[in-house]
């Protein structure tokens, strides 16, 4: 299962990725909204863990743009 973590607090994002990987998930972190959106638009993720308060593009806007592009990946 592929997961994308979009979180601007680097230590938190890295900890989440490590925990997920330790539990046999494939996980990638993005540290701002624009980078996260670019990764999410590839559509290769099964779940996106999305922070709301992000630099460059907030989490709600990321989610809005994903849905406008018909990306239906579940978002937590």
Buried (B, 14 or more C-beta within 10 A) or exposed (E): EBBBBBBBEEEEBBBBBEEBEEEEBBBBBBBBBBBBBEBBBEEEBEBBBBBEEBEBBBBEBBBEBBEEEEBEBEBE
